[in-house]
């Protein structure tokens, strides 16, 4: 609302600004000045972004450097707004050609918003810039969380803790569930609700009921207000940390499997077509009467087992029994 109000107030003064220029400066010079300032703003930003990318690239390995197309998009995305207008109005009104300076600022704002803003999609397509693959990002996120959990568990083992209350086991279970939730985005079957999403759905419903009860108690005046605020803050924090991966999983399914990269094991064991697993089952789950969350196929022997989010964790059990290096979701 504040941003729109500023533009509205400036727009109401445009007529008076143009009227103030009438007769003081030739219109050819006004047009030249406005066009020159707009070009200087666009070209200076482009030059600065390209220069900084080049300097940063000198300290990076070749495979870490961003493509120049990204720098061009970043430079072209330099659209101006209220800050530019605020800057020009800091200039005292008695400065010569003040109205011309204000008009140049308005041209910069409108020129960058319309010229660069409207052409940005076209430029992005022309340069072939693509958004990050959500599947690759999800896999990197899950891998990073798993590595962080392993470091945390190593520290837990190192700590000198003597307790009989199951605290260490509880911590391990929570870390496992966090890691499993990240991997579930990549591999849970379409149309099935994985455990992490079921937990989020149920916990969100519980938080709504808990918050309603806290508000009822507040209205009754039975608890000090600062205590109520503290409890509501705890509920808000937990709610903000609940991460539902339903939309992310749908996007990953729509964009592909996101395998990305390779290694010696993957090169030796090429992946199987996803259609080959349409009727796949975990035979161990069938014997035990449990339900798999997602399935893994061993690329060495073809054995199919359930993922770690499943009760049986039969894919991991197969790896520990055989040492076969690669399993495919």
Residue, then its C-alpha position, 0 to 999 in steps of 0.5 A: x500500500x505504501x509503495x502504491x501510495x508513493x507512485x500515486x502521489x508522484x503521478x499526480x505531480x507529473x503534469x506540474x513537473x512537465x509544465x514547469x519545464x515548458x520554456x525553460x529547457x528545449x524539449x529536444x534537450x529534455x528527451x536527450x537528457x532523459x534517454x541518456x540517463x535511462x541508458x546510463x542506468x541500464x548500461x552501468x548495471x550491466x557492466x557492473x554485474x558482468x565485471x563482478x561475475x568475471x572477477x568472481x570467476x577468477x577465484x573459482x574453478x571452471x566447473x563452479x562458474x556461473x554461465x554468462x547468460x545468468x549474469x546478463x539476466x541479473x543485469x537486465x533485471x535491474x528495475x527501479x522503483x520508489x528508492x529512485x524517486x525518493x533519491x531524486x526528491x532529496x535534492x533541494x528544490x532550488x537546485x537548477x533544473x530540479x524539475x528536469x532531474x525529477x522527470x529523468x528519475x520518473x523516466x528511469x522508473x517507467x523505462x526500466x519497469x516497462x522496457x526491462x520488465x516486459x522484455x525479461x521473459x523474452x530475454x530469458x527464453x532467448x538465452x536458454x536460461x532454465x530454472x533449477x530442476x526441483x528434483x535435483x534440488x530436492x535430492x541435494x537437500x535430502x543428501x545435505x540433511x542426511x550428512x548433517x544428521x550423520x555429523x550430529x549423531x557422531x557428536x551424540x556418540x562422542x558426548x558423555x551421556x549417562x541416562x536411562x530415559x531413552x533421550x538418545x534414542x528419541x533424538x536418533x528417531x527424530x533425526x531419522x524422521x527428518x531425513x526420511x521426510x526429505x527423501x520422501x519428496x523424491x520417491x513416494x508414489x503419486x496418490x499416496x500420502x507419505x508419513x511426513x505429510x500425514x504427520x504434517x496434516x495431523x499436527x496442523x489440525x492439532x495446532x488449530x485446536x490447541x490455539x483455539x483452546x489457548x485463546x479461550x483461556x485468555x478470554x477467561x483471564x485465568x492465565x497471565x497475558x505474557x504466558x499466553x503470548x509465550x505459548x502462542x509463540x511456541x505454537x506459531x513457531x512449530x506451525x511455521x516449521x512444519x514442511x508439507x512436501x505435497x506440492x514439491x513432490x508433484x512438481x518433481x514428478x512433473x519435471x522428471x526423475x532428477x537423477x543428475x550427475x553420475x559416478x562409477x557405480x551408476x555408469x556400471x549399473x544403468x538405471x531401469x525404465x520407470x515403467x518397468x516398476x509399474x507392478x513392482x512389490x516388496x515381497x518382504x512387506x507382503x509376507x509381513x503384512x506391512x505397507x511400503x511407502x516407496x520402493x527401491x530396485x537393486x540394480x545388481x540383482x533386481x531385488x525390490x525392497x521398501x524404503x527407510x520410511x517404510x516399517x520394514x526398511x527392506x531395501x536397506x536390509x538387502x544392501x546390508x546383506x549383499x553389499x550391492x552398491x546401487x538402488x533406484x527409486 
